[in-house]
Amino acid sequence: MSIIVQKFGGTSVANAEKIRAAAERAVAAHRNGHQVVMVVSARGKKTDELVQLAGELSESPAAREMDMLLSTGEQESVALMSMAIHSMGEKAVSLTGGQIGIVTDSTFSKARIQSISTDRIRRHLDAGEIVVACGFQGIDALSNITTLGRGGSDTTATALAAALQADECQIYTDVEGVFTTDPRAVDEARKIEQLSYDEMLELASLGAGVMHSRSIEFAKKFRVPLRVRPSFNDGMGTLIATAGEDRTVTGLALAKNEARVTLDDLPDEPGVMSTIFSCLSDRKIPIDMVVQNVASNGKAEVTFTVPEGDLAETLTAANTAIERIGAGTIRSGTNVAKVSVVGSGMQFHSGVAAQLFQILAAQNINLEMITTSEIKVSVLVARDQCQEALQAVHRGFRMNAGDTHVPAVGSKVARSVEQSTASEDELLSRIVGRLSSMEDIVVSEITLDESQSRITLHHLPDVPGTCAKLFHAVADGNVMVDMIVQNISNSGHAEVSFTVPRSEVERCIELVDQVRADWEESTVTHEAEIAKLSVSGIGLRTHTGVGDKMFRALSEAGINIQMINTSEIRMSVVVDANQGQSGLQALQAVFGLKDER
């Protein structure tokens, strides 16, 4: 018999009417022949009320006691839900996190799941009961009640679905599903019928708040189909699975409250990036965009973005790093926002970045930073232009239309679906096999790409349209670009680096030379042979120690980093071609992955 896990958030169980509506969904699924596990959050604003009450009694309540207090909100909800199911003539049983068998570490308020025992749940399911489980909570090894932090109920639902090998995990929420972008920001936003785990991970990390990334991490690890469904009607919502819609660009995201920090005049030598990321990791600062372009005159520069609320702490960490390095200066800014396009199809089309840059240039929007991954392009723009940028990009990629949109710039390249699927199956099998606990930092793969070249344009005019003109020419020449890096400009000039296949580098330079004739001060340099090292995994941004570990390993191996590019699921660096193999071995060793070639 198939198992369905249904999760209901606080707004979906806010009052008796909504509790009955949720109970009716579970009963309907049960009567259709499914075994049903419900995961329920605290009602409405219950958690906020409890936090406020605790604050009235103590300025700094003990973390253990706060977990004991906050866990009562879910216990109230599950008891009421079970009563509603009983009134409809079906059997139900309510269980706390500890009764379910969720064991966590002892990090109160932000506990991470270590194991789940499903024996008790299965006994109740086999007895024909609907199991109503508390979200957001578990117990540690000493039987203390713990809570899982932000997104905890989503995490509970997907973790249970993984442990029970459920056919589907349905997340009921107050929206129709996942949209091409925030419908409150863009009236023409369209509901997406299906998207891939990687697309959802990128969108979640980039500001799409429908689901917390920790729950998507679980789903991808264990191949659990997730369905985001509306709680207020019978719509089917959005399915998150191994493959998405056949579109080049699936979704857009906007992160308004960004701050940027630049460390420049750094020594271009091994160990510098390790020191910086160690200081950031020590303070658990969740960095986002990380950009390092090639060094100039022996000096390196790195820029990263952080949530604006973390800026003061970040500047403290940056000052510590500068003191340890013994050189460097710090610049920062807050009037910035990040606009990102995400889509699995862009890795098979050469024109996505070019079209994005053209759309923004037409709106006279300048690009302060650029960073990319295989399925994402992010740009940093002025905050007062971010809304205009989001709307223009949504229109430009025709994301309101249901048909597949192919950019007018560039062309498609061939792909092997069978090879890609087999590789992913093998990769996920290794992930599951290596899990010592369900919330470990998971680095699933270390790769070395020795097939690319690097091209850098120096002293470009820092004005709207520059990158649009450059990458339009490259895309029209049918050259596939991988990494694109643009750091914050200096004195009105920008530098852009990008990587292309080695077989295309000479032809690409000819294309670049044709368009830069109008930029009198510009120069171009290139490196025919580079090595690109990538650490891939799930939730790298939420696990602040991955970057620290990666850069420390390369530093200890005496390897200097020339370029950095990051995303939610991958961190990539460019190093000297003759250091690629030693870098690969160093990263495999530090992350415990052997070479399986």
C-alpha positions as CSV (number, residue, x, y, z in Angstrom):
1,M,0.0,0.0,0.0
2,S,1.4,3.4,-1.0
3,I,2.4,6.0,1.7
4,I,1.5,9.7,1.4
5,V,3.0,12.2,3.8
6,Q,1.0,15.5,4.1
7,K,2.4,18.5,5.8
8,F,0.2,21.4,7.0
9,G,1.8,24.7,8.2
10,G,0.5,27.1,10.8
11,T,-1.9,29.1,8.6
12,S,-3.4,25.8,7.3
13,V,-4.5,24.8,10.9
14,A,-5.1,28.3,12.4
15,N,-8.7,27.6,13.5
16,A,-11.3,24.8,13.8
17,E,-12.5,25.3,10.3
18,K,-9.1,25.0,8.8
19,I,-8.2,22.0,11.0
20,R,-11.4,20.2,9.7
21,A,-10.4,21.1,6.1
22,A,-7.0,19.6,6.6
23,A,-8.5,16.5,8.3
24,E,-10.8,16.0,5.3
25,R,-7.8,15.9,2.9
26,A,-6.1,13.2,5.0
27,V,-9.3,11.2,5.3
28,A,-9.9,11.4,1.5
29,A,-6.4,10.1,0.8
30,H,-6.9,7.3,3.3
31,R,-10.2,6.3,1.8
32,N,-8.5,6.3,-1.6
33,G,-6.3,3.5,-0.4
34,H,-3.2,5.3,0.9
35,Q,-1.5,5.0,4.2
36,V,-1.3,8.6,5.5
37,V,1.1,10.4,7.8
38,M,0.3,14.0,8.6
39,V,2.9,16.4,9.9
40,V,1.4,19.5,11.5
41,S,2.8,22.8,12.7
42,A,1.7,25.0,15.6
43,R,-1.5,26.9,14.9
44,G,-1.3,30.3,13.3
45,K,0.7,32.7,15.5
46,K,1.0,30.3,18.4
47,T,4.8,30.1,18.3
48,D,5.1,33.9,18.2
49,E,2.7,34.2,21.2
50,L,4.9,31.7,23.2
51,V,8.1,33.5,22.3
52,Q,6.5,36.8,23.4
53,L,5.3,35.3,26.7
54,A,8.8,33.9,27.4
55,G,10.3,37.3,26.7
56,E,8.0,38.9,29.3
57,L,9.4,36.5,31.9
58,S,13.1,36.5,31.0
59,E,15.4,38.6,29.0
60,S,17.4,35.5,28.0
61,P,15.5,32.3,28.6
62,A,17.4,29.1,28.6
63,A,17.5,27.4,25.2
64,R,16.5,24.1,26.6
65,E,13.4,25.6,28.2
66,M,12.5,27.5,25.0
67,D,12.4,24.2,23.2
68,M,10.3,22.6,25.9
69,L,7.9,25.6,25.6
70,L,7.7,25.9,21.8
71,S,7.2,22.2,21.3
72,T,3.8,22.5,23.0
73,G,2.4,24.4,20.0
74,E,2.7,21.4,17.7
75,Q,1.3,19.1,20.5
76,E,-1.8,21.2,20.7
77,S,-2.3,21.0,16.9
78,V,-1.8,17.2,16.5
79,A,-4.3,16.5,19.3
80,L,-6.9,18.7,17.7
81,M,-6.3,17.2,14.3
82,S,-6.7,13.7,15.6
83,M,-10.0,14.7,17.2
84,A,-11.2,16.1,13.9
85,I,-10.3,12.8,12.1
86,H,-12.1,10.7,14.8
87,S,-15.2,12.8,14.3
88,M,-15.2,11.9,10.6
89,G,-15.3,8.2,11.4
90,E,-11.6,7.3,10.9
91,K,-8.9,6.2,13.3
92,A,-6.0,8.5,14.1
93,V,-3.2,8.8,16.6
94,S,-1.2,11.9,17.5
95,L,2.6,11.5,18.2
96,T,5.3,13.9,19.4
97,G,8.7,14.0,17.8
98,G,10.1,11.8,20.5
99,Q,7.3,9.3,20.2
100,I,7.8,9.1,16.4
101,G,11.5,8.3,17.0
102,I,13.2,11.4,15.7
103,V,16.6,11.7,17.4
104,T,18.6,14.9,17.0
105,D,21.8,16.4,18.4
106,S,21.6,18.7,21.4
107,T,21.8,22.0,19.7
108,F,18.6,23.5,21.2
109,S,16.5,25.7,18.8
110,K,18.5,24.5,15.8
111,A,18.8,20.8,16.3
112,R,19.8,18.6,13.3
113,I,18.3,15.2,12.8
114,Q,20.6,12.2,13.4
115,S,18.2,9.3,13.0
116,I,14.6,8.3,12.6
117,S,13.0,5.0,13.8
118,T,9.9,4.2,11.8
119,D,8.8,1.0,13.7
120,R,6.1,2.7,15.7
121,I,4.7,4.7,12.8
122,R,4.5,1.6,10.6
123,R,2.6,-0.3,13.4
124,H,0.0,2.4,13.5
125,L,-0.3,2.6,9.7
126,D,-0.7,-1.1,9.4
127,A,-3.4,-0.9,12.0
128,G,-5.4,1.4,9.7
129,E,-4.7,4.6,11.6
130,I,-3.8,8.0,10.2
131,V,-0.6,9.1,12.0
132,V,-0.6,12.8,13.0
133,A,2.9,13.8,13.8
134,C,4.4,16.9,15.5
135,G,6.6,18.8,13.1
136,F,9.5,20.9,14.2
137,Q,10.7,18.7,17.0
138,G,12.6,15.6,18.2
139,I,14.6,14.4,21.2
140,D,18.3,14.2,21.9
141,A,20.2,11.2,23.3
142,L,19.2,12.3,26.9
143,S,15.5,12.6,26.0
144,N,15.5,16.4,26.1
145,I,12.9,17.9,23.7
146,T,14.6,19.7,20.8
147,T,13.3,21.9,18.0
148,L,14.7,22.0,14.5
149,G,14.7,25.7,13.8
150,R,13.3,27.6,10.8
151,G,11.6,25.3,8.3
152,G,11.5,22.5,10.9
153,S,8.1,21.1,10.0
154,D,9.1,20.9,6.3
155,T,12.2,19.1,7.4
156,T,10.2,16.7,9.6
157,A,7.8,15.9,6.7
158,T,10.5,15.2,4.1
159,A,12.7,13.3,6.5
160,L,9.7,11.0,7.5
161,A,8.9,10.6,3.8
162,A,12.5,9.6,3.1
163,A,12.6,7.2,6.0
164,L,9.2,5.6,5.1
165,Q,10.0,5.6,1.4
166,A,6.8,7.4,0.8
167,D,5.4,7.7,-2.7
168,E,4.9,11.5,-2.3
169,C,5.4,14.2,0.3
170,Q,2.7,16.9,-0.1
171,I,3.4,20.3,1.4
172,Y,0.2,22.2,1.9
173,T,0.6,26.0,2.0
174,D,-1.2,29.2,1.4
175,V,0.0,29.6,-2.2
176,E,-1.0,27.8,-5.4
177,G,2.4,26.3,-5.9
178,V,5.9,27.4,-7.0
179,F,5.7,30.3,-9.5
180,T,8.1,31.6,-12.1
181,T,8.8,34.4,-9.7
182,D,7.0,36.1,-6.7
183,P,3.5,36.9,-8.0
184,R,3.3,39.8,-5.5
185,A,6.2,41.4,-7.5
186,V,5.2,40.4,-11.0
187,D,1.5,40.1,-11.9
188,E,2.2,37.9,-14.9
189,A,4.0,35.2,-12.8
190,R,2.9,31.7,-13.8
191,K,2.6,28.6,-11.7
192,I,5.2,26.0,-12.6
193,E,3.8,22.5,-13.1
194,Q,7.1,20.6,-12.4
195,L,10.7,21.5,-11.6
196,S,13.8,19.7,-10.6
197,Y,15.3,19.4,-7.2
198,D,18.4,21.5,-8.3
199,E,16.2,24.2,-9.7
200,M,14.2,24.4,-6.5
201,L,17.4,24.4,-4.4
202,E,18.7,27.3,-6.4
203,L,15.4,29.2,-6.2
204,A,15.0,28.5,-2.4
205,S,18.5,29.7,-1.7
206,L,17.9,32.8,-3.9
207,G,14.9,34.0,-2.0
208,A,11.9,31.9,-3.2
209,G,10.3,31.3,0.2
210,V,7.8,28.5,-0.6
211,M,10.0,25.8,0.9
212,H,13.0,25.8,3.1
213,S,16.1,24.4,1.5
214,R,16.7,21.8,4.2
215,S,13.6,19.9,3.2
216,I,14.6,20.0,-0.4
217,E,18.0,18.6,0.6
218,F,16.3,15.6,2.1
219,A,14.1,15.1,-0.9
220,K,17.0,15.1,-3.3
221,K,19.1,12.8,-1.2
222,F,16.4,10.2,-1.1
223,R,14.5,10.8,-4.3
224,V,11.3,11.8,-2.5
225,P,8.8,13.5,-4.9
226,L,7.7,16.7,-3.3
227,R,4.4,18.4,-4.2
228,V,3.6,21.9,-3.1
229,R,-0.2,22.1,-2.9
230,P,-2.6,24.9,-2.0
231,S,-4.5,24.3,1.3
232,F,-7.5,26.4,0.1
233,N,-8.5,24.5,-3.0
234,D,-8.1,21.2,-4.8
235,G,-5.3,22.3,-7.1
236,M,-2.4,19.9,-7.8
237,G,0.2,22.6,-7.1
238,T,3.8,22.0,-8.2
239,L,5.8,18.7,-8.3
240,I,9.4,18.8,-7.4
241,A,11.2,15.8,-8.7
242,T,14.2,14.6,-10.6
243,A,13.3,16.5,-13.8
244,G,11.5,19.8,-14.5
245,E,9.7,21.4,-17.4
246,D,11.5,21.5,-20.7
247,R,12.3,25.2,-20.5
248,T,15.6,27.0,-20.8
249,V,14.7,29.3,-17.9
250,T,12.3,28.0,-15.2
251,G,12.3,30.7,-12.5
252,L,13.5,34.0,-11.3
253,A,14.4,35.2,-7.8
254,L,15.1,38.5,-6.2
255,A,17.0,39.0,-3.0
256,K,16.6,42.6,-2.0
257,N,18.3,42.9,1.4
258,E,21.8,42.1,0.3
259,A,25.0,43.7,1.4
260,R,28.3,43.3,-0.4
261,V,31.8,43.2,1.1
262,T,35.0,43.5,-1.0
263,L,38.5,42.7,0.2
264,D,41.1,44.0,-2.2
265,D,44.8,44.6,-2.4
266,L,45.2,41.0,-1.2
267,P,48.4,39.1,-1.8
268,D,47.9,36.7,-4.8
269,E,49.2,33.7,-3.0
270,P,48.0,30.4,-1.5
271,G,46.3,30.6,1.9
272,V,44.6,34.0,1.5
273,M,41.2,32.7,0.6
274,S,41.5,30.0,3.3
275,T,42.1,32.7,5.9
276,I,39.1,34.8,4.8
277,F,36.7,31.9,4.7
278,S,38.0,30.5,8.0
279,C,37.1,33.8,9.7
280,L,33.6,33.8,8.1
281,S,33.0,30.2,9.1
282,D,34.1,30.8,12.7
283,R,31.2,33.3,12.9
284,K,28.7,31.1,11.0
285,I,28.0,33.8,8.5
286,P,26.0,32.5,5.5
287,I,27.7,34.0,2.5
288,D,26.0,34.0,-0.8
289,M,27.6,35.3,-4.0
290,V,31.3,34.8,-4.0
291,V,33.3,36.3,-6.8
292,Q,37.1,36.4,-7.3
293,N,38.4,37.4,-10.7
294,V,42.0,36.9,-11.9
295,A,44.6,38.9,-10.0
296,S,46.2,42.0,-11.4
297,N,49.7,43.3,-10.6
298,G,50.1,40.6,-8.0
299,K,47.0,41.7,-6.1
300,A,43.8,39.7,-5.7
301,E,40.3,40.8,-4.9
302,V,37.3,38.9,-3.6
303,T,33.7,40.1,-3.1
304,F,30.9,38.3,-1.4
305,T,27.3,39.1,-0.5
306,V,25.6,38.4,2.8
307,P,22.2,39.2,4.3
308,E,22.2,42.9,5.2
309,G,21.5,42.1,8.9
310,D,24.8,40.2,9.0
311,L,26.9,43.0,7.6
312,A,28.3,44.3,10.9
313,E,29.4,40.7,11.9
314,T,30.8,40.2,8.5
315,L,32.9,43.3,8.6
316,T,34.3,42.2,12.0
317,A,35.3,38.8,10.4
318,A,36.8,40.6,7.4
319,N,38.9,42.8,9.7
320,T,40.1,39.8,11.5
321,A,41.1,38.2,8.2
322,I,43.0,41.3,7.1
323,E,44.9,41.4,10.3
324,R,45.9,37.7,9.9
325,I,46.9,38.2,6.3
326,G,48.8,41.3,7.0
327,A,47.5,43.2,4.0
328,G,44.3,44.3,2.3
329,T,41.6,46.8,2.5
330,I,37.8,46.5,2.9
331,R,34.9,48.1,1.1
332,S,31.2,47.5,1.6
333,G,27.9,48.6,0.3
334,T,24.2,48.1,1.1
335,N,22.2,49.6,-1.8
336,V,22.3,46.4,-3.8
337,A,20.0,43.5,-4.8
338,K,20.5,40.3,-6.6
339,V,18.5,39.1,-9.5
340,S,18.9,35.5,-10.6
341,V,17.6,33.3,-13.5
342,V,17.4,29.6,-12.9
343,G,16.8,26.7,-15.3
344,S,18.2,23.3,-16.0
345,G,17.9,24.0,-19.8
346,M,20.5,26.8,-19.8
347,Q,23.3,24.3,-19.6
348,F,22.3,23.2,-23.1
349,H,21.9,26.7,-24.7
350,S,24.6,29.2,-25.3
351,G,22.5,32.4,-25.2
352,V,20.9,32.6,-21.8
353,A,23.4,34.9,-20.2
354,A,23.6,37.1,-23.3
355,Q,19.8,37.5,-23.4
356,L,19.7,38.3,-19.7
357,F,22.4,41.0,-20.1
358,Q,20.6,42.5,-23.2
359,I,17.3,42.7,-21.3
360,L,18.9,44.6,-18.4
361,A,20.9,46.8,-20.8
362,A,17.6,47.8,-22.6
363,Q,16.4,49.1,-19.2
364,N,19.7,51.0,-18.6
365,I,20.5,48.8,-15.6
366,N,24.2,48.3,-14.8
367,L,25.7,45.1,-13.6
368,E,27.8,45.4,-10.5
369,M,28.7,41.7,-10.1
370,I,28.1,38.5,-12.1
371,T,28.3,34.9,-11.0
372,T,27.1,31.7,-12.6
373,S,26.6,28.0,-12.2
374,E,25.5,25.3,-14.6
375,I,21.8,26.3,-14.1
376,K,21.9,29.8,-12.7
377,V,23.1,33.3,-13.6
378,S,23.0,35.9,-10.9
379,V,23.7,39.6,-11.2
380,L,24.0,42.3,-8.6
381,V,22.2,45.6,-9.4
382,A,21.3,48.8,-7.7
383,R,18.4,48.1,-5.2
384,D,16.3,50.9,-6.5
385,Q,16.3,49.2,-9.9
386,C,15.7,45.6,-8.8
387,Q,11.9,45.6,-9.2
388,E,12.2,47.0,-12.7
389,A,14.9,44.4,-13.5
390,L,12.8,41.5,-12.3
391,Q,9.8,42.5,-14.3
392,A,11.8,43.1,-17.5
393,V,13.6,39.7,-17.2
394,H,10.3,37.9,-16.7
395,R,8.9,39.5,-19.8
396,G,12.1,39.1,-21.8
397,F,12.2,35.3,-21.3
398,R,8.4,35.1,-21.9
399,M,8.0,33.3,-18.6
400,N,4.3,34.1,-18.5
401,A,3.7,31.8,-21.5
402,G,3.2,28.1,-21.1
403,D,5.2,27.2,-24.1
404,T,9.0,26.5,-24.2
405,H,10.9,29.7,-24.8
406,V,14.2,29.5,-26.7
407,P,16.4,32.6,-26.5
408,A,16.9,34.4,-29.8
409,V,20.6,34.7,-29.1
410,G,22.9,31.6,-29.4
411,S,21.9,28.1,-30.0
412,K,21.1,24.7,-28.4
413,V,23.8,22.0,-28.0
414,A,23.2,18.3,-27.9
415,R,22.7,16.5,-24.6
416,S,22.7,12.8,-23.6
417,V,19.7,12.2,-21.3
418,E,20.6,8.6,-20.7
419,Q,24.2,9.4,-19.6
420,S,23.1,12.2,-17.4
421,T,20.4,10.1,-15.7
422,A,22.7,7.2,-15.1
423,S,25.4,9.5,-13.6
424,E,22.8,11.1,-11.2
425,D,21.5,7.7,-10.1
426,E,25.1,6.6,-9.3
427,L,25.8,9.8,-7.5
428,L,22.7,9.7,-5.3
429,S,23.4,6.1,-4.5
430,R,26.7,7.1,-3.1
431,I,25.2,9.9,-1.1
432,V,22.7,7.6,0.6
433,G,25.4,5.0,1.2
434,R,27.6,7.5,3.0
435,L,25.1,9.0,5.3
436,S,26.0,8.6,8.9
437,S,23.3,10.9,9.9
438,M,20.5,12.5,8.0
439,E,21.7,16.1,8.5
440,D,25.4,15.6,7.9
441,I,27.2,18.0,5.6
442,V,27.1,16.1,2.3
443,V,29.7,16.7,-0.3
444,S,28.7,14.2,-3.0
445,E,31.3,14.8,-5.7
446,I,34.6,16.4,-6.4
447,T,35.3,17.1,-10.1
448,L,38.2,18.3,-12.2
449,D,37.6,19.9,-15.5
450,E,40.8,20.2,-17.6
451,S,39.0,21.0,-20.9
452,Q,38.6,24.8,-20.6
453,S,40.4,28.1,-21.2
454,R,40.0,31.4,-19.5
455,I,39.5,34.8,-21.3
456,T,39.6,38.1,-19.3
457,L,38.7,41.5,-20.6
458,H,40.3,44.4,-18.6
459,H,39.3,48.1,-18.4
460,L,35.8,47.7,-19.8
461,P,33.5,50.6,-19.4
462,D,31.4,50.1,-16.3
463,V,28.1,51.1,-18.0
464,P,24.9,49.3,-19.0
465,G,25.2,47.2,-22.1
466,T,28.8,46.3,-22.0
467,C,28.3,42.6,-21.0
468,A,25.3,42.4,-23.3
469,K,27.4,43.4,-26.3
470,L,30.2,41.1,-25.3
471,F,28.3,37.9,-24.7
472,H,25.9,38.5,-27.6
473,A,28.9,38.3,-29.9
474,V,30.2,35.1,-28.1
475,A,26.7,33.4,-28.2
476,D,26.2,34.4,-31.9
477,G,29.5,32.6,-32.6
478,N,27.9,29.5,-31.0
479,V,30.6,29.4,-28.3
480,M,29.4,27.8,-25.0
481,V,30.4,29.8,-22.0
482,D,30.7,28.1,-18.6
483,M,31.9,30.3,-15.7
484,I,31.3,34.1,-15.9
485,V,32.9,36.3,-13.2
486,Q,32.6,40.1,-12.8
487,N,33.7,41.7,-9.6
488,I,32.9,45.2,-8.3
489,S,34.3,47.9,-10.6
490,N,37.2,50.2,-9.7
491,S,37.4,53.8,-11.0
492,G,34.6,53.3,-13.5
493,H,36.2,50.2,-15.1
494,A,35.1,46.6,-14.9
495,E,36.9,43.3,-15.5
496,V,35.1,40.3,-16.8
497,S,36.5,36.7,-17.0
498,F,34.8,33.7,-18.5
499,T,35.7,30.2,-19.4
500,V,35.2,28.4,-22.8
501,P,36.2,25.0,-24.2
502,R,39.9,24.9,-25.2
503,S,39.0,24.1,-28.7
504,E,37.0,27.3,-29.0
505,V,39.4,29.8,-27.3
506,E,41.1,31.2,-30.4
507,R,37.8,31.7,-32.3
508,C,36.3,33.2,-29.2
509,I,39.1,35.7,-28.9
510,E,38.5,36.7,-32.5
511,L,34.8,37.3,-31.7
512,V,35.8,39.4,-28.6
513,D,38.3,41.5,-30.6
514,Q,35.5,42.4,-33.0
515,V,33.3,43.9,-30.4
516,R,35.8,45.6,-28.2
517,A,37.0,47.9,-30.9
518,D,34.6,50.5,-29.4
519,W,36.3,50.2,-26.0
520,E,39.6,52.0,-26.6
521,E,41.1,51.3,-23.1
522,S,40.2,47.6,-23.0
523,T,42.7,44.8,-23.3
524,V,42.2,41.1,-23.4
525,T,44.3,38.3,-21.9
526,H,43.8,34.6,-21.9
527,E,45.1,31.4,-20.5
528,A,44.8,28.5,-22.9
529,E,45.0,25.8,-20.2
530,I,43.3,26.0,-16.8
531,A,41.9,23.6,-14.3
532,K,38.5,24.0,-12.8
533,L,37.8,22.2,-9.5
534,S,34.3,21.9,-8.2
535,V,32.8,20.7,-4.9
536,S,29.2,19.6,-5.4
537,G,26.7,18.8,-2.8
538,I,23.4,19.8,-1.2
539,G,22.9,22.9,0.9
540,L,26.5,24.2,0.7
541,R,25.3,27.7,1.5
542,T,23.6,26.6,4.8
543,H,26.7,24.6,5.8
544,T,29.2,27.4,6.2
545,G,32.2,25.1,6.8
546,V,32.3,23.7,3.3
547,G,34.1,26.7,1.8
548,D,36.5,26.9,4.8
549,K,37.3,23.2,4.4
550,M,37.8,23.5,0.6
551,F,40.1,26.6,0.6
552,R,42.1,25.3,3.6
553,A,42.8,22.0,1.7
554,L,44.0,23.9,-1.4
555,S,46.1,26.2,0.7
556,E,47.8,23.4,2.5
557,A,48.5,21.8,-0.9
558,G,50.2,25.1,-2.0
559,I,47.6,25.8,-4.6
560,N,46.7,29.4,-5.5
561,I,43.1,30.3,-6.5
562,Q,42.6,32.4,-9.6
563,M,38.8,32.6,-9.8
564,I,35.9,31.6,-7.6
565,N,32.2,31.0,-8.5
566,T,29.5,29.7,-6.2
567,S,25.9,28.5,-6.0
568,E,23.7,26.7,-3.6
569,I,24.8,23.3,-4.9
570,R,28.4,23.9,-6.2
571,M,31.6,25.8,-5.4
572,S,34.0,26.1,-8.2
573,V,37.5,27.5,-8.4
574,V,40.0,28.0,-11.3
575,V,43.7,27.1,-10.6
576,D,46.8,26.6,-12.7
577,A,46.5,23.7,-15.1
578,N,49.5,21.9,-13.6
579,Q,47.9,22.0,-10.2
580,G,44.5,20.4,-11.1
581,Q,45.4,16.9,-10.2
582,S,47.0,17.7,-6.9
583,G,44.0,19.9,-6.1
584,L,41.6,17.1,-6.9
585,Q,43.5,14.7,-4.6
586,A,43.6,17.3,-1.8
587,L,39.8,17.9,-2.0
588,Q,39.1,14.2,-2.2
589,A,41.1,13.6,0.9
590,V,39.6,16.3,3.0
591,F,36.0,15.4,2.1
592,G,36.6,11.7,2.3
593,L,35.8,10.9,-1.3
594,K,38.0,8.4,-3.2
595,D,38.8,8.6,-6.9
596,E,36.5,6.2,-8.6
597,R,37.7,6.6,-12.1
